[in-house]
Amino acid sequence: MKILKNAVAGTLESSDLFIQIEPDEKELTLEIDSVVANQYMDAIRTAVLDTLKEFDVSTGKIFIKDKGALDCVIRARMETALKRGGVE
């Protein structure tokens, strides 16, 4: 599956994250900026990649600004962004 259009989800409030997705026909690009990157970057990346796998998305551009969101919030925001992006 692939992302069909640009979409966003989330906020820049504390304990939340902002996700922007864009279509890309060739590759999957993941860019994460997090205030807790030193401690939790692996967990954030895993939550994002697991959600992409659930939706069978293998291409697109994903930009994330994290302000300390919990795993369940990361997955919920990813799911919202992907549904708004019209995953095919």
N, C-alpha and C positions, 0 to 999 in steps of 0.2 A: 504494500500500500504506500501511498505518498500523500504529502500535504498539498492541498489544492490552492490555498490562499493564505495571505498573512493573517495572523490572529494573535491576540494577547490575552493574558489572564493574570490575576493577582494584583497586589499593590506593593508599594515600597515601605509599608509600615513595618514596625518591629515585629518579629516572629512570623513574617509572611515572605513571599517572594514574588517577583514579577517575571513572567515568561513571555517571550516574543518568539513566534515561529514563522518561518517563511519557506515557500517551496524551493526545492533545488533538485533538479533532475539527475545529477551525477553522484552526489555523496551526502553523507550525514556529517554535519558540522555541529559540534556542541561547545558552547562557550559559557563558562560559569564564573561569575564574580560573587564571592560570598564573604560576609564578615566573619564567618566561622570556618573558613577554608582550611586553616591549619589543623583543626581538630576533626572536621566532618566531611572533607571533600570526597573521600571515597564513598561514604554513605549517600551523599547527595547525588553523585554520579550514578551509583547503583540504582537509586530510586527512579531517576530519569530514564536510564536505559531499560529498566524493567518495564516501565510504563510504555515506552516506545515499542518494546517487544510484544506486550499485550495487544497493542493496536497494529502490530505487524508493519511498523513504519521503519523503512531502511534508508530513506533519503530526506533531506531537508536541512534547514538551518535553525538551530535552537539557541536562543540567547537568554540567560538566566541571571538575574540580580537577586541574590538571596540575603535576607536580613535575619537569618536564624530560624527558618521555618522547620517544623517537625516533619518527619518522613511522611505522615499521612497528608499533610498540607501540600508537600511537594507533589505527591501522586495526584491529589485532587486538582491542583492547578494545571499539571501536565494534561490530565484527562480533559479538563475544560478547554484548554488551548487547542488540543487536537480536535475536539468535536467542533469548536468554532472554526478551525482551519479546514473543515470539510474533508477529513481523511477519506480517501477513496478506497 
